[in-house]
Structure formats: C-alpha cells, structure tokens
C-alpha cells in the first residue's frame, strides 16, 4: 500500500474492516438505543407511525380478510406474512432486513467497481454501511430498508445484465412497485433509458415498435397511478401540508390547521392523474417555485426543528456526497444503459418529491442516496488523491 499514490491492493481486508465496523455500530445501537433521542428499541425493534398498520393488515391476510383500504404497499405485507404466520419474534424481521442490507452493500461495491474502480467501490460501501440515518432503518418495521435494498440489488442485475437474470429482474421490479408505489419510478427509468438508447444507435424500426408498446403500456400505468393518487389524496396534501410535510415556516412549528406553501387556484380537481395535471397547470408558477424549495430541502436533509449538532452532521454529509456526485457524474461512462437507468431513477425520485411533498424526517432522500454514493465515491476518491498529491509535493 502506497499512501502518497493512494494505491490499495488488499481490497478484501478493507471490505472486512468496513463490515466489521458496520456490525459493531449496529450492536452499539442495539444495546445503547435507550440513549438515542427517539431511538429506543422495543425487543430489538423500532416501530414507526405506520408499523402498527402493516402488522394489523398482515394479520388480516392471515385471517383470510383480503380487504384493505390501501393496496399500494401490499408487497411489504406479503414480506411480513411468513414472520407473522409462523409467529416468530419481530426481531427476525430486523435480522432478515440486516442480512439483505449486507448483500445489497456488496452489490453496491460491485456496481461501483464496474462503473469506476475497486477503490471507488470500497469508498461507496463505506459511505453506505456507515451512514447511520440509512442503517438505523434496518431496525424499523417499515418499508424503507427493504425498498432501498431491492433498489440496489436490482441495479446490480442491470449493471451485470445476463439474459438468465431477466425473470429475477421482472420479479424485483414487481416487488419494488408493490412495496412502495414510487418503485414504479425505476420502471420509468428503464423505459426512458431504452428510448434514448434506440435513438442513439438509430434503431428507428425498433423505436417504432417500442413507441407502440409504450402507447399500450400507458393505460395500465395510468391505472396504477390513479389508484395511488386516490389513496394519497395528493392534491389535498400538496395544498395544505406545506413544503416540509406538516411544518409551518411562518409559525416556526407544526401546522395547527392548513399549512400552505403558497396560494393555489382550487377548482375541486378530480382525484386522478388528469386532476393532478390540471391542478399543476392551473398553479404552474406558484408550484414551480415550491418545487425548487422542496428539492432544496430534500437534498439538504437538514430540518428547522433538528438540533444544531444533528443539522451539522446532516449538512456535512450532504455537502460531501453531492460535491463528489457532481464530479462522478461528469466522469461517468457515457451512453451506458445501466448507468442511465440508475441516473434516471435518481432524477425521477427527486422530481416526484418536488411535485408532492418533502417528508418530516428526510427519509424520502434515502431511497436514492445509495445510488448517488456510486458517483460520489469516485469524486471523493479523486479529491483525496489530489489532496495527498499536493501534500507530498509540498513536503
């Protein structure tokens, strides 16, 4: 190993060290969670606002009651099903999610290795496994960690695509959409990437067939979107829940009544995709301004109600990650299909939050943050090399 040239050879050792630190950090949280503000575990499990709902609905499935008021996360209920059916302790869910995260982390390393280099992969897996706001999600009975892990593993199968992977890829896409409705954004990323690849290589005959396919595909996609829009009551939430959901910048506190981010023209729009489009068309300039503010808070990950120390940690990490991402994005392999799928998914996730709302805890940014780390890791690697080179030149 030559520090001044930043040549690392024993990559397996570095991976082992990162995994070891990760396991130690999880064990420390497990045993010391009572000392973490709002982070105490109950029998090794953390319950969120929706945890009771997921457990109740899964028990309804077990009893044979298949009627739910919200079908958008049926995949997560099916994931919980075997654990509750066999009446095992809920900690086994945490254990399974953690095991899947270990697999996803190695997938992230392999993705970054292929797109950039091995050392970039080491940095990426370190960023992912040692970033506490992501890893704490392993302990929650919520959709987030399962969704994040599947996004990473699905990306791996695209980067290392083989025809024999196709059935598994289709299964993972369906699983992703059924666990969280924004999983459909990964499918959109694939469809957009195929479109640009066909144009790039001038496959116009294939493009014609593809456009016909997209035309007929749009109807079931609209149906899925309409179902989710109805469940979310999205226009009401955009109109009344502020820029950061439930927070009033005017009152500097939680919204006591309606919490508007702006003044909107309200014409009792229909609760479907066309109603949402009409709402945005009628309020375009106001909503565009709010869109930019929402994207700002999404990427920043800081919050007005966090402590100064919490915001310092969050801001420092965000600046580090996104500054590295810009360099990695510029130096990425151009015209690579799998890279385009990943980037379009990131972009669509950001846009979807800008068009809806920023959540209270910043978790919406976690869905795409590991994929951002792929590009950030290379930027950080190059920055570090330049710093070491400058240091040794001066000495």
C-alpha positions as CSV (number, residue, x, y, z in Angstrom):
1,X,0.0,0.0,0.0
2,X,1.4,3.4,-1.0
3,X,-0.4,6.2,0.7
4,X,1.1,9.0,-1.4
5,X,0.0,7.4,-4.6
6,X,-3.2,6.0,-2.9
7,X,-2.6,2.5,-4.2
8,X,-4.6,0.0,-2.2
9,X,-4.3,-3.7,-3.0
10,X,-5.9,-5.8,-0.3
11,X,-9.5,-4.9,-1.0
12,X,-10.9,-7.9,0.8
13,X,-9.3,-6.7,4.0
14,X,-10.9,-3.2,3.6
15,X,-14.3,-4.8,3.0
16,X,-13.9,-6.9,6.0
17,X,-13.0,-3.9,8.1
18,X,-16.0,-1.9,6.8
19,X,-18.4,-4.8,7.5
20,X,-16.8,-5.2,11.0
21,X,-17.3,-1.5,11.8
22,X,-20.9,-1.8,10.5
23,X,-21.7,-4.8,12.7
24,X,-20.2,-3.1,15.7
25,X,-22.2,0.1,15.0
26,X,-25.4,-1.9,14.8
27,X,-24.6,-3.8,18.0
28,X,-23.8,-0.5,19.8
29,X,-27.2,0.9,18.7
30,X,-28.9,-2.3,19.7
31,X,-27.6,-2.2,23.3
32,X,-27.5,1.6,23.7
33,X,-30.7,2.6,21.9
34,X,-32.2,4.0,25.1
35,X,-29.6,6.8,25.0
36,X,-30.6,7.8,21.4
37,X,-33.2,10.5,21.3
38,X,-36.5,9.0,20.0
39,X,-34.5,5.9,19.1
40,X,-35.3,3.4,21.8
41,X,-35.9,-0.2,20.6
42,X,-38.6,-2.5,21.9
43,X,-37.3,-6.1,22.0
44,X,-34.8,-5.1,19.3
45,X,-37.4,-3.5,17.0
46,X,-38.2,0.2,16.2
47,X,-41.8,1.0,15.5
48,X,-42.7,3.9,13.2
49,X,-46.0,5.6,12.6
50,X,-47.2,3.0,10.0
51,X,-45.8,-0.1,11.7
52,X,-49.0,-1.0,13.6
53,X,-51.0,-0.6,10.3
54,X,-48.6,-3.0,8.4
55,X,-48.8,-5.6,11.2
56,X,-52.6,-5.3,11.5
57,X,-53.1,-5.7,7.8
58,X,-50.8,-8.6,7.6
59,X,-52.7,-10.3,10.4
60,X,-55.9,-9.6,8.4
61,X,-54.4,-11.5,5.4
62,X,-53.5,-14.4,7.7
63,X,-57.2,-14.5,8.9
64,X,-58.4,-14.5,5.4
65,X,-59.6,-10.9,5.3
66,X,-58.2,-9.6,2.0
67,X,-59.9,-6.2,2.0
68,X,-57.5,-3.3,2.7
69,X,-58.1,0.4,2.4
70,X,-54.6,0.9,0.8
71,X,-53.2,-1.7,-1.6
72,X,-50.2,0.4,-2.6
73,X,-47.9,-1.5,-0.2
74,X,-49.2,-5.0,-0.5
75,X,-45.7,-6.2,-1.2
76,X,-44.5,-5.3,2.2
77,X,-47.4,-7.0,3.8
78,X,-46.5,-10.2,1.9
79,X,-43.0,-9.8,3.1
80,X,-44.2,-9.7,6.7
81,X,-46.6,-12.6,6.1
82,X,-44.3,-15.6,6.9
83,X,-42.9,-13.9,10.0
84,X,-46.4,-13.3,11.5
85,X,-47.8,-16.5,10.2
86,X,-45.2,-18.6,12.0
87,X,-45.5,-16.3,15.0
88,X,-41.7,-15.7,15.3
89,X,-40.4,-12.7,17.3
90,X,-40.4,-9.5,15.3
91,X,-36.7,-9.2,15.7
92,X,-36.4,-11.9,13.0
93,X,-37.7,-9.2,10.5
94,X,-34.9,-6.9,11.7
95,X,-32.4,-9.8,11.3
96,X,-33.6,-10.6,7.7
97,X,-33.5,-6.9,6.7
98,X,-30.0,-6.5,8.1
99,X,-28.9,-9.7,6.2
100,X,-30.4,-8.3,3.0
101,X,-28.6,-5.0,3.6
102,X,-25.3,-6.8,3.8
103,X,-26.0,-8.4,0.4
104,X,-27.1,-5.0,-1.0
105,X,-23.9,-3.4,0.3
106,X,-21.7,-5.9,-1.5
107,X,-23.9,-5.4,-4.7
108,X,-23.2,-1.6,-4.3
109,X,-19.5,-2.3,-4.1
110,X,-19.6,-4.5,-7.3
111,X,-21.7,-1.9,-9.2
112,X,-19.2,0.9,-8.3
113,X,-16.3,-1.3,-9.1
114,X,-17.6,-1.9,-12.6
115,X,-18.6,1.7,-13.3
116,X,-15.5,3.2,-11.9
117,X,-12.9,1.1,-10.0
118,X,-12.4,-1.1,-6.9
119,X,-11.2,1.6,-4.6
120,X,-14.2,3.7,-5.5
121,X,-16.3,0.6,-4.6
122,X,-14.6,0.4,-1.2
123,X,-15.5,4.1,-0.5
124,X,-19.1,3.6,-1.7
125,X,-19.7,0.6,0.6
126,X,-18.2,2.5,3.4
127,X,-20.4,5.5,2.8
128,X,-23.5,3.2,2.7
129,X,-22.8,1.0,5.7
130,X,-21.5,3.7,8.0
131,X,-24.2,6.3,7.3
132,X,-26.4,6.0,10.4
133,X,-29.6,7.5,9.0
134,X,-29.8,4.7,6.5
135,X,-28.6,1.9,8.7
136,X,-31.0,2.6,11.6
137,X,-33.8,1.7,9.1
138,X,-32.8,-1.9,9.4
139,X,-34.5,-1.9,12.9
140,X,-37.8,-0.5,11.7
141,X,-40.9,-2.4,10.8
142,X,-41.4,-0.1,7.8
143,X,-41.0,-0.3,4.0
144,X,-37.8,1.8,3.7
145,X,-34.9,-0.6,4.2
146,X,-36.4,-3.4,2.1
147,X,-37.1,-0.9,-0.7
148,X,-33.6,0.5,-0.6
149,X,-32.0,-2.9,-0.6
150,X,-34.1,-4.1,-3.6
151,X,-33.3,-0.9,-5.5
152,X,-29.6,-1.6,-5.1
153,X,-29.8,-5.3,-5.9
154,X,-32.0,-4.6,-8.9
155,X,-29.4,-2.0,-10.1
156,X,-26.7,-4.7,-9.7
157,X,-28.6,-7.1,-12.1
158,X,-28.8,-4.3,-14.7
159,X,-25.1,-3.4,-14.4
160,X,-24.2,-7.1,-14.7
161,X,-27.0,-8.0,-17.0
162,X,-27.4,-11.5,-18.5
163,X,-30.5,-13.0,-20.2
164,X,-30.8,-15.6,-17.4
165,X,-31.3,-12.7,-14.9
166,X,-34.5,-11.4,-16.8
167,X,-37.1,-13.4,-14.7
168,X,-35.4,-12.2,-11.5
169,X,-35.3,-8.6,-12.7
170,X,-39.0,-8.7,-13.6
171,X,-39.8,-10.2,-10.1
172,X,-37.7,-7.5,-8.4
173,X,-39.4,-4.7,-10.4
174,X,-42.9,-6.0,-9.4
175,X,-41.7,-6.4,-5.8
176,X,-40.4,-2.8,-5.8
177,X,-43.6,-1.4,-7.1
178,X,-45.7,-3.4,-4.6
179,X,-43.6,-2.4,-1.6
180,X,-43.7,1.3,-2.3
181,X,-45.6,3.0,-5.1
182,X,-42.6,5.1,-6.0
183,X,-41.0,1.8,-7.1
184,X,-42.7,2.5,-10.4
185,X,-40.1,5.2,-11.0
186,X,-37.4,2.5,-11.5
187,X,-39.6,1.1,-14.3
188,X,-39.9,4.6,-15.8
189,X,-36.1,4.9,-15.6
190,X,-35.8,1.7,-17.6
191,X,-38.4,2.8,-20.2
192,X,-36.7,6.2,-20.7
193,X,-33.2,4.7,-21.0
194,X,-34.4,2.2,-23.7
195,X,-35.9,5.2,-25.6
196,X,-32.6,7.1,-25.7
197,X,-30.5,4.0,-26.4
198,X,-32.7,3.3,-29.5
199,X,-32.3,6.9,-30.7
200,X,-28.5,6.9,-30.0
201,X,-27.9,3.8,-32.1
202,X,-30.5,4.9,-34.8
203,X,-32.6,1.8,-34.4
204,X,-35.7,3.5,-35.9
205,X,-37.6,0.4,-36.8
206,X,-37.2,-0.9,-33.2
207,X,-38.1,2.6,-32.0
208,X,-41.4,2.5,-33.8
209,X,-42.3,-0.9,-32.3
210,X,-41.2,0.5,-28.9
211,X,-43.4,3.6,-29.1
212,X,-46.4,1.4,-29.9
213,X,-45.5,-0.7,-26.9
214,X,-45.3,2.4,-24.7
215,X,-48.7,3.6,-26.0
216,X,-50.4,0.4,-24.9
217,X,-48.4,0.3,-21.7
218,X,-49.6,3.8,-20.7
219,X,-53.1,2.6,-19.8
220,X,-52.2,0.1,-17.0
221,X,-49.6,2.6,-15.8
222,X,-52.2,5.4,-15.6
223,X,-54.5,2.9,-13.7
224,X,-51.7,2.2,-11.2
225,X,-51.0,5.9,-10.7
226,X,-54.7,6.7,-10.3
227,X,-55.1,4.1,-7.6
228,X,-52.2,5.6,-5.7
229,X,-53.3,9.2,-6.2
230,X,-56.7,8.3,-4.8
231,X,-55.1,6.6,-1.8
232,X,-52.7,9.6,-1.1
233,X,-55.3,12.3,-1.7
234,X,-52.3,14.1,-3.2
235,X,-53.8,17.4,-4.2
236,X,-55.1,18.0,-0.6
237,X,-51.6,17.2,0.9
238,X,-49.8,19.5,-1.6
239,X,-52.3,22.3,-0.9
240,X,-52.4,22.0,2.8
241,X,-49.3,20.4,4.3
242,X,-46.6,22.9,3.4
243,X,-43.2,22.5,1.9
244,X,-41.9,20.1,4.6
245,X,-44.9,18.0,5.4
246,X,-46.6,19.3,8.5
247,X,-44.2,22.1,9.2
248,X,-45.1,25.8,9.1
249,X,-42.2,28.2,8.3
250,X,-44.5,31.1,9.2
251,X,-45.3,29.8,12.7
252,X,-41.9,28.1,13.0
253,X,-43.7,25.0,14.3
254,X,-46.1,22.2,13.4
255,X,-49.0,23.1,11.3
256,X,-52.0,23.8,13.6
257,X,-54.5,24.0,10.7
258,X,-53.8,24.2,7.0
259,X,-50.1,24.7,6.3
260,X,-49.9,26.2,2.8
261,X,-46.7,26.6,0.9
262,X,-48.5,29.1,-1.4
263,X,-51.8,30.4,-2.7
264,X,-53.5,28.0,-5.1
265,X,-56.4,28.1,-7.5
266,X,-58.6,25.3,-6.3
267,X,-61.3,24.0,-8.6
268,X,-62.2,20.8,-6.8
269,X,-59.9,18.7,-9.0
270,X,-60.6,15.1,-9.6
271,X,-58.6,12.6,-7.6
272,X,-56.8,11.1,-10.5
273,X,-53.8,11.7,-12.8
274,X,-55.6,14.2,-15.0
275,X,-56.9,16.0,-12.0
276,X,-53.3,16.4,-10.7
277,X,-52.1,17.6,-14.1
278,X,-55.0,20.1,-14.2
279,X,-54.0,21.3,-10.7
280,X,-50.4,21.8,-11.7
281,X,-51.4,23.5,-15.0
282,X,-53.7,26.0,-13.1
283,X,-51.0,26.8,-10.5
284,X,-47.8,26.3,-12.5
285,X,-45.7,29.3,-11.4
286,X,-46.6,29.0,-7.7
287,X,-45.9,25.3,-7.8
288,X,-42.7,25.6,-9.7
289,X,-41.3,27.9,-7.0
290,X,-42.4,25.5,-4.3
291,X,-40.9,22.6,-6.4
292,X,-37.5,24.2,-6.2
293,X,-37.8,24.7,-2.4
294,X,-38.9,21.1,-1.9
295,X,-35.9,19.8,-3.9
296,X,-33.6,22.1,-1.9
297,X,-34.9,20.6,1.4
298,X,-34.9,17.1,0.1
299,X,-31.2,17.2,-0.9
300,X,-30.2,19.2,2.1
301,X,-31.7,16.7,4.5
302,X,-31.4,19.2,7.3
303,X,-34.6,20.4,9.1
304,X,-35.5,23.6,11.0
305,X,-36.6,21.5,14.0
306,X,-33.4,19.4,14.3
307,X,-30.7,20.2,16.8
308,X,-27.6,22.2,15.6
309,X,-25.5,19.1,16.0
310,X,-27.9,17.0,14.0
311,X,-28.1,19.6,11.2
312,X,-24.3,19.9,11.2
313,X,-23.9,16.2,10.8
314,X,-26.6,16.1,8.1
315,X,-25.3,19.1,6.2
316,X,-21.7,18.0,6.3
317,X,-22.6,14.6,4.8
318,X,-24.9,16.1,2.2
319,X,-22.2,18.6,1.0
320,X,-19.6,15.8,0.9
321,X,-21.9,13.4,-1.0
322,X,-23.3,15.8,-3.6
323,X,-20.0,17.6,-4.3
324,X,-18.5,14.2,-5.0
325,X,-21.5,13.2,-7.1
326,X,-21.0,16.2,-9.5
327,X,-17.5,15.0,-10.3
328,X,-18.5,11.4,-10.6
329,X,-21.5,12.3,-12.8
330,X,-19.2,14.2,-15.2
331,X,-16.7,11.3,-15.4
332,X,-19.3,8.5,-15.6
333,X,-19.3,6.1,-18.6
334,X,-21.3,7.9,-21.3
335,X,-24.1,6.1,-23.1
336,X,-24.1,3.2,-20.7
337,X,-27.6,1.8,-20.4
338,X,-27.4,0.6,-16.7
339,X,-25.8,3.9,-15.6
340,X,-28.6,5.8,-17.4
341,X,-31.3,3.7,-15.6
342,X,-29.7,4.5,-12.3
343,X,-29.4,8.2,-13.0
344,X,-33.0,8.5,-14.4
345,X,-34.2,6.7,-11.2
346,X,-32.4,9.3,-9.1
347,X,-33.8,12.2,-11.1
348,X,-37.3,10.8,-11.1
349,X,-37.2,10.3,-7.3
350,X,-36.1,13.9,-6.8
351,X,-38.8,15.2,-9.2
352,X,-41.5,13.1,-7.6
353,X,-40.7,14.7,-4.2
354,X,-40.6,18.2,-5.7
355,X,-44.0,17.6,-7.2
356,X,-45.5,16.2,-4.0
357,X,-44.0,17.0,-0.6
358,X,-40.8,16.6,1.5
359,X,-41.3,14.3,4.4
360,X,-40.7,15.2,8.1
361,X,-37.6,13.0,8.7
362,X,-35.8,13.2,5.4
363,X,-36.3,9.6,4.6
364,X,-37.5,10.2,1.0
365,X,-33.9,11.0,0.1
366,X,-32.7,7.7,1.4
367,X,-34.4,5.8,-1.4
368,X,-31.9,7.1,-4.0
369,X,-29.0,8.2,-1.8
370,X,-27.1,4.8,-2.1
371,X,-27.1,5.2,-5.8
372,X,-25.9,8.8,-5.5
373,X,-23.0,7.3,-3.5
374,X,-21.9,5.3,-6.5
375,X,-20.9,8.5,-8.3
376,X,-19.9,10.4,-5.1
377,X,-17.4,7.7,-4.2
378,X,-15.4,8.3,-7.4
379,X,-15.5,12.1,-6.9
380,X,-14.3,11.7,-3.3
381,X,-11.5,9.3,-4.4
382,X,-10.2,11.8,-7.0
383,X,-10.4,14.7,-4.5
384,X,-8.5,12.6,-1.9
385,X,-5.8,11.6,-4.4
386,X,-5.3,15.3,-5.3
387,X,-5.0,16.3,-1.6
388,X,-2.4,13.6,-1.0
389,X,-0.5,14.5,-4.1
390,X,-0.5,18.2,-3.1
391,X,0.6,17.3,0.4
392,X,3.5,15.2,-0.7
393,X,4.6,17.7,-3.3
394,X,4.8,20.4,-0.6
395,X,6.8,18.1,1.7
